[in-house]
Amino acid sequence: GRSIGGDFAKFSSEFPLHKALQPRTELEWAYYQGNSSAGSAEPIIFCHGTSGTAAAFFYQVEALAAKGYRVFSAQYPAYDSPEDWCKGFDHFLDAMKCRSAHLFGAGLGGFLVQHFAVRYPHRVRSLLLCNAYATTNPFAEQAGSLASMVHITPTPLLRKVILDSFPQGGMELAAKQAIDFVASQVGSLCGNDLASRGSLNCTASSVGAVSLDQARITLLESNGDDHSESGFSLS
């Protein structure tokens, strides 16, 4: 039968992982791309959550590319603040030669693309937010002084904290496969990436007023306790 790992291996053979270096830094974005040039079609960019990588949305890249869309699944490097992330994403859009794009953000990715829409509204065609949030204040309160310790926490412990947050117990096979796949991707993340994501999640910050027309903002929420920050489907 089919498996996410098998499907991803097939995808990887057809869609290479690309890298884009941010100017005047050592920060490197990784991304999968479908249709490098799709005429005047407005691009769609997927941004993962705390535990994600560029692989998180490979099904979506494959399906949308087959329909002729220009699509990216981007993996962002370590940033210290939403403001720095927005500057980095602005450079990423330049590198991809995207004047503006439709942005899909899951979890932390949804939080960050909202910040981007506030600071660079002219570059955002629409927002699709999945299990996203507009403030990290509750996470910051819960973390307390531990938030300032993230950057000196050993990498295996950071990895364990993320993996322990995944749903456990009885669930459908497809959901378990999705979680196992994301868990395997977490193992590929370096300590800097893990610390940055933990810090972005646990440092108090709120999104300002998004000037985008409400009709261009879509909110998605996965139901039940078996959601992950990816969008896997074997159907």
Number of C-alpha atoms within 10 A of each C-alpha: 3 7 13 18 14 11 13 17 12 11 17 14 9 11 18 12 15 12 13 14 16 19 12 6 8 9 14 17 19 18 22 24 22 26 19 14 13 14 10 8 12 16 23 23 23 28 29 28 25 19 26 25 23 22 23 28 23 26 19 18 26 20 13 17 18 12 11 14 22 23 27 27 25 26 22 23 21 21 20 13 16 21 14 12 20 21 15 22 19 19 16 21 15 13 13 13 12 14 14 19 20 18 25 22 25 28 23 26 27 26 27 26 28 28 23 23 23 17 19 16 16 13 17 19 19 21 24 19 24 24 20 22 17 16 16 18 15 14 16 19 13 11 16 12 11 12 20 14 12 21 17 11 14 11 18 12 12 18 20 12 13 15 18 11 9 17 15 11 8 10 13 9 9 16 19 18 18 24 22 16 19 22 18 13 16 19 13 10 16 14 20 16 18 24 24 19 23 22 23 24 25 23 22 15 19 15 19 13 11 16 11 16 9 10 8 12 17 12 12 13 11 12 8 7 13 18 18 22 26 26 16 21 13 12 4
